[in-house]
Structures are given as structure tokens and as C-alpha cells.
Amino acid sequence: MIKNWWIIFVRNIRKNPLYPIINVLGLTAGNTCFLLAMLYVGNEFSYEKWNPNHEKIYKAGIAISDGQIHYGIPRPLAEVTVNSFEEITEFMTYKDDGEQLISFGEKSLFSQKSNVSKKFFEFFPFPFKYGSPKSVLEDPSHLYISSELSTKLFGNINPVGKEVKLNNEHPFIIKGVYQLKGNNTHIDYFEMVSLLKDNYEASDGWGNFNCNTYYKVPQKFDNKKMSKKLSDFYFENAAKETNTPIEEVKKYFSMEMFLENISDMHLFSKAQRGAGANNIFILSLLSLLILVMSAINFINLSISGATTRAKEVAVRKTLGSDKKSIVFQFVSEVLVLCFVSFIFSLALVELLLPSFSNLLDVDLHILDVLSDLPILLITLTLLLLFAGLFPAIYLSNFNPVKVLKGNFSRSKSGTILKKSLITLQIFICSIFLIGAYVIYSQLKYMNEKDLGFNKEQVMMIEVSDREAVALKTDLFKKELNKINGVQKVFMSNRPPGTMAGYGSMTQVGYLENLVPTDIHFVDVDFFPTMEIKFLEGQNFLPNEQFDTIGINKIIVNQKLVKEFNLENPLGTKVNFFDVEAEIIGVVEDYITRGFSANIQPALYAVDHEVAAVMVKLDTENISTTIGAVEKVWTSQIEPDYPLQYEFLDENFARLFEQHHKLQSLVTALSIIMIFIALLGLFAVATHSIKQRYKEVAIRKTIGASEFQILGNLIKDFVIISSIGIIISLPIAYMLCRRWLEDFMYRIDMPYLPYFVVPLVILILTILIIGVQARKAIKVDLVTHLKFE
């Protein structure tokens, strides 16, 4: 029996190859998109799953009243909570030590370092490549590094026991090498760690939220209640420690504490407000819809080709075949086509995976499909049932008496179903084409919008030894300004596009009001070189540069003026860092954190110790100028450190990186959707118009013009497409408006795509149907009417 089915299947493919080829193409496209999406989604949801304790580990943070999220709490609080709350069993802390120059012999490179408490490798049990994880973090002079850093610095040798230097002066002994990459974690920047000293400085008191803290809790844990208890506990102890009424402490630190599971940090952290999952959701939805559209194509083509199999079904029923065996035969044929398309899809995935991984900045492998095998099998099984079972039942229900008399039509329901499925495809395509246009328009707006400053040709040099460089301010400004191609040298602790302020947790006070404010330390050349406009007042005077009393005169932005409702801000005195400072100027608000965040109140003061030296360059001979800057810097300013730099516009562009990825994904998948939809439309139109050849012959015989016949053949498909488009427009509008709401600076909803996309879809529909209709017009009248 199976052999007989196989012979029938092969004969049908040879007789009518169009439908199987289109089905395999459509299913291959759908499966490929789905497999790529599953690889990416599986990778994103795998973060922290390697950690056996991931469900029990939470990171502490604070939510500030203005919406900011900060992951850090006072160190004294971190240490006393274990003994104060039965819900917390253990804690682990770390302090970011920034980039450090690590040297071994003649080789040096910069790498990220953190100081961690003793339980670090218990909370995050990274596998060790060299050394033992049993006795670790016992001495502050011991250093543990990632295997990637070990390979860069030592090659393939075991570095345990070797001495390295940090910043050319602090010796450390390598005691272990751990595998950081390959274990998806939100702390993948821990390239080297050493023991955090038990004693802490006075600056680590109850008022400084500078201690990154992880807690281990029991399996059953009421996060909401515990977060509230932690906040109350902090305010009580901070009030006692500072001898301040608790109401004043709450007013000064207007915030609430929270605990966040490490499994949520990558995609659903409070800091991202769930934005990390946007690409996941959109990619999953698009790939699933493409898979559904492939199944819709299969159903449509199966129903369209029903007449070619009607006599076969009728004969088999007449000879005694039951309905179940016929259904099973057709489902088996679907299974073969699905298997062939799946093999092609695996080959395509292997070819596309490098480009796909590069686009999303992830490391994916084809073998990762095995980890998602259950989900994959369930989805493909549902696809098989959806795409194969319905057409099989439809075909098996043919009435053999009617079919053998020449009536192949089952009922109007088959025609209605085909039209409904085509409408659904057009509906989906229309939504995502409009969405792709809106995303493109928003990104174009963000790239072209005036940010409030000039970011072009600004080279940012990262300062490694801030205290030493601060003493050479006059020297490096003088020497760098001598270089041909250098327009200006200036400084800032936080250039736009990087962290927005040195003291972003600082409360600035005026009268009885306190406002969380970003604190920026700059020099006198910052505002004119960055072309930031003054609304009132003046810039810092040159003789105030690095003066010890320079902090008493400040410049603020519009947002701070509005927050304090200052009618005449010049001369107003505000308090910050226990200093009373006078406002001497007000600058326009400018975008520092990207388009998804509000502009924060900002305050600018001069300081002698900054994190970045900024060099404004000419547009010509940039590489030569950079070489000259590097020579001066490494010979006279920081001879013990290699030059680290990047350009401000490149740094700022990273704020848009996620949105550019989203645009690329939506555009590519929308094109694939259109391809599948038009492929199915072509096949259905080919079959439908062939069925109307006799009608065309009759119309031509009674004198209808070619234009009338052409319009009559195209009309039904235009109506079907129009219905799908009309239904899609309000839904597309609501989805696009919701997406734009995530941006503080956004375009007005464009109306052009709501006209252009329908027009494009209708034109493509008319062209595809028109090609088939033109063939129908040329039919031979004798051939189709000789037996009438």
C-alpha cells in the first residue's frame, strides 16, 4: 500500500510540478525563519540558566522617584541584611574597578576588573580551566582571569602562578582561569577579579549607593514584601546613622529598593523596562507568522489542486478505500514535503547563520537547534496538522458519484476558504510593511535630529591615570593644539552618549526642594567647542579653570530651571556636595541618553580631574592627525599606557544600535512575507484562472472585449486584497503608535505608508493576476467550446 501511495505521489509531482515546488519553497522560507528565530530566542532565554542557583539569586537596586534605576546599595546595608532578615541566607558584593592595564613581560592590554567578595564563585560558579575553584579569593594579591583574557595575554600556556602588573605598579599572582564566554550571563564583563577588602572607607557609608549586591534567598520568596521591608530597614538605619529624622531621609533619598532575579536581568530588567525583550517578541512573532503563511499557502494550493486529485479520490472510494486511509495518504504526502523543506531549511540556516549572528551580535551554532528540539517538534507537528490535515479531509470528502459525472466542485466553502486565507496573508503583509516604514522613519528622524550639540569629528581619549593627567593639563592642551588638524582640546567627565553624569544620584537643593541631578565636570572650552547654546548668562571664565573655588559657580540646563521653577535663575544659589553654588549660565537641553529617555536636570562645574580628554579634529588627513595625537600622548602625557580613544559620533551611535537591528529584522522578514504571499497568490491565481478558460471563451464568443475580460478576471483578487488591507490599517496604526510611545523624542505618526503600502500591494496583485489573465485572453475558442 505504501509503495502504491509513493508511486501516486511521484506521478502527481511529475504531472503538476508547480504546486509541490511552490509548497517546498514556501515551507523552506517559513522553516528557515523559524529555525533562525528559535536559535536566537533560545540563546536569549538561556542567560543564567547554566547557574544551578539562578532561581535563588537576586540583585539589589533602587528605583528613584524620577524613574531612574540604579543597581547598587550602601555597603553597610549589604552586610547587615543577612543577620536581619530570615528571607536572606547569603550575600555577595562587588565593586567595579574599571579598565585596568594588565602587563606580562612585554605584552600589555586593557581589561575590565572587579573587586569581589569571597562568595563570588559560589554565586557564579564559572567552570575553571586552570586552577582550583575550591580555595579561591583568599588573598587580595591574587588575581583570577577569564580564559579569553588568558589566551590574549599568555597564549595557550597555563598562567597559574605567574606574576602580572596592573597599571604598571600593582603586582598580582594569577591563581585561576575561569570560562566566562559560553556561559550566558549578565556579568560577562568580569574579565578579571580579585578579593574585595573587608574594611571599607568612610565614603562607603549609608549615603553612598555604590555597592553592587547579590542576595541568595529561599525557593519560596515574596519579592514585593521583601523589597518593602528592605526599604524601611534602610531608612531606619540611615536616620540613626546620620542622626536625622526619618522623614528628612526619605525626602532626601526619594526612592524605593527592589530585588531582581538574575534570570530577568538580560531581557526584563527594570532598567530596560522590558525593552530588552522587544527584539525577541518581534522576531518570534514575525517568524511564526511567516510559518503560518507558509501553511496557508499549502492549504490554498491543496484546495486549488483539488480537481487534479478529485478523480483519483473518487476512484479509490469506488474501489473500497475508506476515508481514514485517504486522509492518511494525503497527510503522508505532506510529511514528505515538510521533511524535504526542513532539510533545505537546515542548509539555508547554515549558510545564513554567520550573517544573522553578526546582525544580532550573538554567537549561534546550528547544533543549538537540538536544545530547542521539543519546541521545534511541537511547532512542526502543529504545522503538519494545520497544513496537511485540513486539505486531506477536504479532498477525502469528495462525492464519487458527482466527481465521476464531471462535477469536481465540492461547495462554495472551498472557494470562500481560499479567499479568506489570501485575505489573511495580505492582512499580515500590510501590517508589517507599514511597521517597517514607521521604524525606518523613526530611525531617520533620530539620525537627522539636532541633538543640541555637535558630535562630529570629536575624538575622545580615555584617561587612565586621572590624577597624573590633571597635573599636565596645560602641557597636553599646549602640545595637542600644536598638531596640524587639531582644532580644539577640551575635557569632560561624561561626554554625551556615555554615562550622563558623574553624580547622577546627587540631590540638588533649592529652598525646600530637592531634585536628583546629573553632575558634569567640564572645562571652559566644553560648551563653545560642542556648540551648546546658552539661553542666559555666560560660560566659565578662563581664570576659573580648575580653580579650587570654581565649583562655587555653575551652569545648569533648562530642565533644572523648570524643576525648581526659577523665574530668574542667574545669581540663584543651589546646594550640592555640601557646597552652595551660584548659577552663572543656563544652556539648552541636549540629548545625552538617546531618544528613549527623558532629559534629566543637569549641573556643570569645573574640576581638575576628568575622565576624558576630547579633541576636535579637522575633516582632512584624520589618520595622520590621530597618529600625531597618539605620539604626543604616549610620549609626554601617559607614557606608561597605550592610547585608548573612540569618536563621539560612533559612541553615540551605539545608543541606536538595538533599533537599527530591529529595522533590519522587520525589513528582511517583511520582504520574505511578501515573497511567500505573492508566491501563493500566483499559484492560486494560476489555478483559478485556468478553471475559467471556458468562461473566457464564451465571453469572447459573445463579443466581450479583452479589457472587459481582463477586468473581470482581476476584479475578485483586487477585492480580496482590498479587504485584507482595509482590516490591517487600524491595527497597524495602533501597533505603530504603541511602539513609538517608547521614545521620548519621536516622529508624528506618518500617514504616507497607509497610502503607499496598500497601493504597492494592489499593484503587485494586479501585475501577478494580470500575467495569468493575459494568458487566459489568448485561449483557443475551439479547444474549450467544441464539446459544448
Summary of the structure (lengths in Angstrom):
residues: 788
radius of gyration: 34.1
end to end distance: 39.9
largest distance: 107.3
contacts: 2517
relative contact order: 0.11
helix: 53%
strand: 17%
